[in-house]
Amino acid sequence: MATNIAEQFIEALRALEEKRELELMAALYAEESETGNINAPEKFTGQTDAREFWTKYRETFGEVHSTFRNRIITDTRAALEWTTEGTTANGAPVNYEGVSILEIEGDRITRFRAYFDPEALGRQIERAATASGQ
């Protein structure tokens, strides 16, 4: 089951990145799920907060595309290694990589965490904002 959810997650992320389609992603989450990353101090709980988390993610970028290199999947967990490339909301190039961990119960994600170098991403976004005069 975790393999199916991991593949659905990748497809939902693709839909979010390419078409700004949010509902496929939100539907993967359990109502009592937790969503976050190393850069988000807020606690995002449940499907409603998952929508907020992924909306904020998508708003960070103009164009964006994630490529998955490795998938390590057990019965209840998935580790997905990725590279994300695109542009900031201001149009400057951005490129970073990391790993996402999904904890899965049945057919829903119960916990999501993404780990990456927030300073490297922050520098790219900051440079773009400075270059555009914001």
C-alpha positions as a Markdown table, in Angstrom:
| # | Residue | x | y | z |
|---|---|---|---|---|
| 1 | Met | 0.0 | 0.0 | 0.0 |
| 2 | Ala | 2.8 | 2.5 | 0.8 |
| 3 | Thr | 4.2 | 2.0 | -2.7 |
| 4 | Asn | 0.8 | 3.1 | -4.1 |
| 5 | Ile | 0.6 | 6.2 | -1.8 |
| 6 | Ala | 4.2 | 7.2 | -2.6 |
| 7 | Glu | 3.5 | 7.0 | -6.3 |
| 8 | Gln | 0.2 | 9.0 | -5.8 |
| 9 | Phe | 2.2 | 11.5 | -3.8 |
| 10 | Ile | 4.6 | 12.0 | -6.7 |
| 11 | Glu | 1.8 | 12.4 | -9.2 |
| 12 | Ala | -0.1 | 14.8 | -6.9 |
| 13 | Leu | 3.1 | 16.9 | -6.5 |
| 14 | Arg | 3.5 | 16.9 | -10.3 |
| 15 | Ala | -0.1 | 18.2 | -10.6 |
| 16 | Leu | 0.5 | 20.8 | -8.0 |
| 17 | Glu | 3.8 | 22.0 | -9.6 |
| 18 | Glu | 2.6 | 22.0 | -13.2 |
| 19 | Lys | -1.1 | 22.9 | -12.9 |
| 20 | Arg | -1.4 | 24.3 | -9.4 |
| 21 | Glu | -3.9 | 21.4 | -8.7 |
| 22 | Leu | -4.0 | 21.2 | -4.9 |
| 23 | Glu | -6.8 | 18.7 | -4.2 |
| 24 | Leu | -5.0 | 15.6 | -5.3 |
| 25 | Met | -2.3 | 16.3 | -2.7 |
| 26 | Ala | -4.7 | 17.2 | 0.1 |
| 27 | Ala | -6.8 | 14.0 | -0.5 |
| 28 | Leu | -3.8 | 11.9 | 0.3 |
| 29 | Tyr | -3.6 | 13.1 | 3.9 |
| 30 | Ala | -5.3 | 11.6 | 7.0 |
| 31 | Glu | -7.5 | 13.9 | 9.0 |
| 32 | Glu | -5.1 | 13.7 | 11.9 |
| 33 | Ser | -1.9 | 14.0 | 9.8 |
| 34 | Glu | 1.1 | 16.2 | 10.4 |
| 35 | Thr | 2.8 | 18.1 | 7.6 |
| 36 | Gly | 6.0 | 20.1 | 7.7 |
| 37 | Asn | 9.6 | 20.6 | 6.6 |
| 38 | Ile | 12.8 | 21.8 | 8.1 |
| 39 | Asn | 12.0 | 25.4 | 7.2 |
| 40 | Ala | 8.4 | 25.6 | 8.5 |
| 41 | Pro | 8.1 | 26.3 | 12.2 |
| 42 | Glu | 4.3 | 26.0 | 12.1 |
| 43 | Lys | 2.6 | 22.7 | 12.8 |
| 44 | Phe | 0.2 | 21.8 | 10.0 |
| 45 | Thr | -2.4 | 19.2 | 11.1 |
| 46 | Gly | -5.0 | 17.5 | 9.0 |
| 47 | Gln | -6.1 | 17.9 | 5.4 |
| 48 | Thr | -7.0 | 21.6 | 5.8 |
| 49 | Asp | -3.5 | 22.5 | 7.1 |
| 50 | Ala | -1.9 | 20.2 | 4.4 |
| 51 | Arg | -3.7 | 22.4 | 1.8 |
| 52 | Glu | -2.2 | 25.5 | 3.5 |
| 53 | Phe | 1.3 | 23.9 | 3.6 |
| 54 | Trp | 1.2 | 22.9 | -0.1 |
| 55 | Thr | -0.3 | 26.3 | -1.1 |
| 56 | Lys | 2.6 | 28.1 | 0.6 |
| 57 | Tyr | 5.1 | 25.7 | -1.1 |
| 58 | Arg | 3.7 | 26.4 | -4.5 |
| 59 | Glu | 3.5 | 30.2 | -4.0 |
| 60 | Thr | 7.3 | 30.2 | -3.3 |
| 61 | Phe | 7.9 | 29.4 | -7.0 |
| 62 | Gly | 7.1 | 30.7 | -10.4 |
| 63 | Glu | 7.9 | 27.5 | -12.4 |
| 64 | Val | 8.9 | 24.4 | -10.5 |
| 65 | His | 9.6 | 20.8 | -11.2 |
| 66 | Ser | 10.7 | 18.0 | -8.9 |
| 67 | Thr | 12.6 | 14.9 | -10.1 |
| 68 | Phe | 12.7 | 11.9 | -7.9 |
| 69 | Arg | 16.0 | 9.9 | -7.9 |
| 70 | Asn | 15.5 | 7.3 | -5.2 |
| 71 | Arg | 12.5 | 5.7 | -3.5 |
| 72 | Ile | 12.9 | 3.6 | -0.4 |
| 73 | Ile | 9.5 | 2.1 | 0.6 |
| 74 | Thr | 8.4 | -0.2 | 3.3 |
| 75 | Asp | 4.9 | -1.2 | 4.4 |
| 76 | Thr | 4.3 | 2.0 | 6.3 |
| 77 | Arg | 7.0 | 4.5 | 5.2 |
| 78 | Ala | 8.6 | 6.0 | 2.1 |
| 79 | Ala | 11.7 | 8.0 | 1.7 |
| 80 | Leu | 11.8 | 10.0 | -1.5 |
| 81 | Glu | 15.1 | 11.7 | -2.6 |
| 82 | Trp | 14.5 | 14.6 | -5.0 |
| 83 | Thr | 15.9 | 17.6 | -6.8 |
| 84 | Thr | 13.7 | 20.6 | -7.4 |
| 85 | Glu | 14.4 | 23.1 | -10.1 |
| 86 | Gly | 12.5 | 26.1 | -11.4 |
| 87 | Thr | 12.2 | 29.8 | -10.7 |
| 88 | Thr | 11.3 | 31.9 | -7.7 |
| 89 | Ala | 8.0 | 33.8 | -7.7 |
| 90 | Asn | 10.2 | 36.7 | -9.1 |
| 91 | Gly | 11.5 | 34.6 | -11.9 |
| 92 | Ala | 15.1 | 33.9 | -10.7 |
| 93 | Pro | 16.5 | 30.4 | -11.1 |
| 94 | Val | 16.3 | 28.1 | -8.1 |
| 95 | Asn | 17.7 | 24.6 | -7.6 |
| 96 | Tyr | 17.8 | 22.5 | -4.4 |
| 97 | Glu | 17.6 | 18.9 | -3.3 |
| 98 | Gly | 16.5 | 16.9 | -0.3 |
| 99 | Val | 14.5 | 14.0 | 1.0 |
| 100 | Ser | 10.9 | 13.7 | 1.9 |
| 101 | Ile | 9.7 | 11.1 | 4.5 |
| 102 | Leu | 6.1 | 9.9 | 4.3 |
| 103 | Glu | 4.5 | 7.9 | 7.1 |
| 104 | Ile | 1.5 | 6.0 | 5.9 |
| 105 | Glu | -1.4 | 4.2 | 7.5 |
| 106 | Gly | -3.8 | 2.4 | 5.2 |
| 107 | Asp | -4.3 | 4.6 | 2.2 |
| 108 | Arg | -3.4 | 8.0 | 3.8 |
| 109 | Ile | -0.3 | 9.9 | 4.7 |
| 110 | Thr | -0.2 | 10.4 | 8.5 |
| 111 | Arg | 3.1 | 12.4 | 8.6 |
| 112 | Phe | 5.1 | 14.2 | 6.0 |
| 113 | Arg | 8.5 | 15.8 | 6.5 |
| 114 | Ala | 10.9 | 17.3 | 4.0 |
| 115 | Tyr | 14.6 | 17.7 | 4.7 |
| 116 | Phe | 16.8 | 20.0 | 2.7 |
| 117 | Asp | 19.4 | 22.8 | 3.2 |
| 118 | Pro | 17.1 | 25.8 | 4.1 |
| 119 | Glu | 20.0 | 28.2 | 4.0 |
| 120 | Ala | 20.9 | 27.4 | 0.4 |
| 121 | Leu | 17.3 | 27.7 | -0.7 |
| 122 | Gly | 16.8 | 30.9 | 1.3 |
| 123 | Arg | 19.9 | 32.5 | -0.3 |
| 124 | Gln | 18.5 | 31.8 | -3.7 |
| 125 | Ile | 15.1 | 33.3 | -2.8 |
| 126 | Glu | 16.7 | 36.3 | -1.1 |
| 127 | Arg | 19.0 | 37.0 | -4.1 |
| 128 | Ala | 15.9 | 36.9 | -6.3 |
| 129 | Ala | 14.1 | 39.4 | -4.1 |
| 130 | Thr | 17.1 | 41.7 | -3.9 |
| 131 | Ala | 17.6 | 41.6 | -7.6 |
| 132 | Ser | 13.9 | 42.5 | -8.2 |
| 133 | Gly | 14.0 | 45.3 | -5.6 |
| 134 | Gln | 11.7 | 43.8 | -3.0 |
